[in-house]
Amino acid sequence: MATTEQTTGTHPGSSHANDCTLLPDALLGHIRERFHYVEHCPYAGKRIFLENAGGSLTLKSVVQRTADIAAIPDNEHRDNPASQALSEIVNQGRKDLTTFFGASNGTLFGGETGTECLFRIIRTAALNAPAGGNMIACEIEHPATFDASAQWADRTQREWIRIPFDAHTGRVTATDYATHVRPDTRIATILHTSPITGQTMDIGAIAHQIRRIAPECFIIVDGIQHAPHGYLEIDDYDVDAYVVSLYKAFCRFNNGYAWLSERLNTIDHDRLLSKPKDAWELGSRDPSALAGASAVIDYLDWLGSHVTTAESRRERLIAAGTAIREHEQALIHWLLNGRNGLKGLTDYPQVRLIGEKDSPYREGVVSFEVQNMDAKQLVSRLGERGIRVHARSNDVFSGNILRPLSMDAVTRISVAHYNSITEIDTCLSVLSEILESA
Ligand SMILES: Cc1ncc(COP(=O)(O)O)c(C=O)c1O
């Protein structure tokens, strides 16, 4: 059962930080009731979950709905009621995901994971783009795009251009892309939000600069870390592909889902030849996976209905994303600045934060190094006291980001909209015990 959190705002049940508003207590209570394992781990016992960037909590409705549908043995495209019902579920899932993406055209497909979708799209784009030229990626990217871009530039004999990111802000900007993109840039990859620096990029502005210089460039976006922290606006980005992974957005582990533009969706790609030219799905769909996707979007719609009276599902999703963002921004503000006599992370001189303290671009993630303290050791000490966070080290996933920052490892605290200010207070209080005794 969820606890009701006490806040100190001027409006009943809400509280403000840095111009951002927490979700009202009563609504937060209802939100928390909708998730599994909010306050305890089935293996480790009571804990506060601040490891959302590794995968979010899972909605109860997702688990229930996917179990119900997974139990049905029938496949689509048969002449029986079960088969027809399953096709409706699959079609509804696709429709809901399209609304979630904010896409009024193009193609949607589900693949093994977000990484697999991105590799497949980058490979296909590289095999179709005119010979020569270059491919461009930024060092802030996850290997899901960075490594795919490096490999397919090499395999298609193109120059591979790496854009450095700004080590101070933990971001890459449209100006950075404009400096490196050339008229013969064939494929550009962009990370929407970094799971390590926590910073979000301006996709529309970056795409605009790329198109100004290389109008035919395929622009492929990794939106996996951004999706749970706001809303998606494919129609406004002017990109060719956008990928999400739903286990990061309140679902169980599920497929990665990709949206493709009408320019990219019909280029030569692996497909069953009898299918339409824009079909990218290979083989049978798992209706329970799409039922899970619909359950996530139903949830966001429900949340949106508490903060707007808008009649369209899309508008309610946008309202939900806006409320999610505000709530998380307030939590992050207090985590960094402290409150109620508790020191914030940035009050400790031995803490070195990735990104600027007051960055308006931070989405849910705070990564930091503590002088003379190993990140894994800090994670383990926080874990012993019931705070679940994660360390990112100089490895295949994080090395390209930590090396330019001259950091070996960082502790990452990552929040989601179901986290409460009381949980942040507890985290700060435990941190003060550990950091002040160190
Ligand atoms: C930005 C980003 N891209 C890609 C991935 C990989 O996603 P998946 O596990 O679905 O392949 C992650 C996972 O943490 C991520 O944060």
The ligand as an SDF file (V2000), in Angstrom:
LIG
                    3D

 16 16  0  0  0  0  0  0  0  0999 V2000
   19.7560    6.0600  -23.9690 C   0  0  0  0  0  0  0  0  0  0  0  0
   19.7000    4.5600  -24.0250 C   0  0  0  0  0  0  0  0  0  0  0  0
   19.8000    3.9520  -25.2180 N   0  0  0  0  0  0  0  0  0  0  0  0
   19.7340    2.6240  -25.3260 C   0  0  0  0  0  0  0  0  0  0  0  0
   19.5640    1.8060  -24.2150 C   0  0  0  0  0  0  0  0  0  0  0  0
   19.4610    0.3360  -24.3950 C   0  0  0  0  0  0  0  0  0  0  0  0
   18.1030   -0.0460  -24.3820 O   0  0  0  0  0  0  0  0  0  0  0  0
   17.6660   -1.5610  -24.5500 P   0  0  0  0  0  0  0  0  0  0  0  0
   18.0680   -2.2370  -23.2840 O   0  0  0  0  0  0  0  0  0  0  0  0
   16.2030   -1.5690  -24.7780 O   0  0  0  0  0  0  0  0  0  0  0  0
   18.3720   -2.1080  -25.7190 O   0  0  0  0  0  0  0  0  0  0  0  0
   19.4780    2.4010  -22.9640 C   0  0  0  0  0  0  0  0  0  0  0  0
   19.3560    1.5710  -21.7620 C   0  0  0  0  0  0  0  0  0  0  0  0
   19.6970    1.9360  -20.6820 O   0  0  0  0  0  0  0  0  0  0  0  0
   19.5320    3.8140  -22.8630 C   0  0  0  0  0  0  0  0  0  0  0  0
   19.4320    4.4540  -21.6950 O   0  0  0  0  0  0  0  0  0  0  0  0
  1  2  1  0
  2  3  1  0
  2 15  2  0
  3  4  2  0
  4  5  1  0
  5  6  1  0
  5 12  2  0
  6  7  1  0
  7  8  1  0
  8  9  2  0
  8 10  1  0
  8 11  1  0
 12 13  1  0
 12 15  1  0
 13 14  2  0
 15 16  1  0
M  END
$$$$
